[in-house]
């Protein structure tokens, strides 16, 4: 019996070695010296095992055909079919649905025969385990593919496949299973005091006000001279001084970006909304928006042609005006300045396009705001000054479309008052540059001022508006220096009251059509028509339309009233922050009288 078992054992080793050739696709020859009456069951019994086997010849043919089927199935798939399957899988979105997709595409394969493998030392190898077959479906037909082809088609690795198989074996109704990642309840918890400390630090950062920002914007802006990393370093330093625990950068960043709607403000010209939206649209969307976009580009081109034509017309006076980005003082490379509310200083520049001369009107927020009363007063003073230099003066202004500052009925009322009361002023025409394309000559003056400010900051901080005014005067090195007009609260006129006295109403033109101020591109007022304006809704229009805007009344006398009876001053918190800087000697003490008078 021992010799018989030994013989069977040797034949089993030889058969198993030949079976490895089967797995590689080569069908071996069945040994002729294997007795027909010796079965696999006898081998299992002799080796002390209980697994049932079938004949080796049947196993060889089955394995060979299976491998051939799997390896050749990939030829049935075209690239577009694979792309369709890929999109179908990833468009499911939810991971539970992707598990179900994988579970339905994978089938368990139980080997028909389990062979005993014994090495040269007589040790038994583990029995062959179950396998998995992978299928892809096209047009309702499931075709078996190899695992590599399956993974490459779906752009996945082994992990989701293993997860789907485990969940399928665990619960036959895989559709009811949920993604439990992150649901262990053992997440590290941050001390609430640390979280509140981070939020308090971020809330204390002064917010920026600028005419670049929409009045109804829910987003807050802070000075763009620092980054989140800079803020976190300052926060850590503050916590160390106060001897309190602090949050990591990751936690600080998460709270800053998720719990607050804050952005860093960097003054720049905005990109055009219409152009950017069109550029990022699909081909179908571009087709539907084509007319709007083409009209927008046409208006932009016509406005620039119009400005160039006016620039070369010696019979008119052409200027462009704009409010520069807010200057805050004190300004300098001192960290504590960043976390204190600062004094806003405003600068309106008027640029003579023909002579390149620049007039600047400067005031700070303790004297006035930055609305139509302030802008209108500066423009009126400018008209008053230039009207004394020539007779029968026709003035053309260019500016952006800011409704709160110049494109409104109060500004038109100022123009009407000016042409009626300034003797040498015959007409005023205001042409609005197209939104998103308001680049103009005045930008060069602002750029020169900003460069001079940066140059002066190298030698030390700028503490007061006088330092900013000094930078404006020194900004132009080769051309005529900028002339600065320092404005006080007593200088500003209430143009809203003037509009009310005139009974101004812009409703319909002389043809009875409704007039929308937001659609107007050109407005003109002239001395011989004190109650009417002329306008265009497009630069492509050849003729101006007329609209009567001032109702007749018993008295045509309009009295100018001051916009401010007393100095507006500063908010208590802002003044407190400024005085705190003085008390801590961050601002030299000889500036104390100025800040105390704010």
Buried (B, 14 or more C-beta within 10 A) or exposed (E): EEEEBEBBBEBBBBBBEBBEEBEEEEEBEEEEEBEEEBEBEBBBEBBEBEBEBBEBEEBBEBBBEBBEEBBEBBEEBEEEBBEEBBEEBEEBEEEBEBBBBBBBBBEEEEBEBBBBBBEEEEEEEEEBEEEEBBBBEBEEEEBBBBBEBBBBBBEBEEEBBEBBBEBBEEEEEBEEBEEEEEEEEEEEEBEEEBBEBBBEBBEEBBEBBEBBBEEEEEEBBBBEEBEBEEBBBBBBEBBEEEEEEBBEBEBBBBBBEEEBEBBBBEEEEEEBEBBEEBEEBEEEEEEEBEEEBEEBBBBBEBBBEBBEEBBEEEEBBBBBBBBBBBBBBBBBEBEEBBBBBBBBBBBBBBBBBBEEBBBBBBBBBBBBBBBBBBBBBBBBBBBBBBBEEEEEBBBBBBBBBBEBBBBBBBBBBBBBBBBBBBEBBBBBBBBBBBBBBBEBBBBBBBEBBBEBBEEBBEEEBBBBBBBBBBBBBBBBEEBEEBBBBBBEBEBBBBBBBBBEBBEBEBEEBEEEEEBEEEEBBBBBBBBEBBBBBBBBBEBEEEEBBBBBBBEEEEEEEBEBEBBBEEBBBBEEEBBEBBBBBBEEEBBEEEBBEBBEEB
